[in-house]
Amino acid sequence: VRLVKVEDCVLQVEGIDVLDGTPLLDIKPYIPEFDFEGGEGVRIGWLEGKVHLVREKRLSRRRM
């Protein structure tokens, strides 16, 4: 999936396997350490430099 444009609270995407007009309720960031590797030129935006926080949270949940 590729983000094309953000307009107010609407994300326009392409390359997604859904019917036109289907609402997206669960949008997650791409995290290279946990997701499929091989996407060249993929940017992780606001998560840049914070991937370690995701890893730490995931490890702490396993210890519960």
Secondary structure as UniProt FT lines:
FT   STRAND          2..7
FT   TURN            8..9
FT   STRAND          10..14
FT   TURN            20..21
FT   TURN            32..34
FT   TURN            40..41
FT   HELIX           45..47
FT   TURN            48..49
FT   HELIX           51..62
//
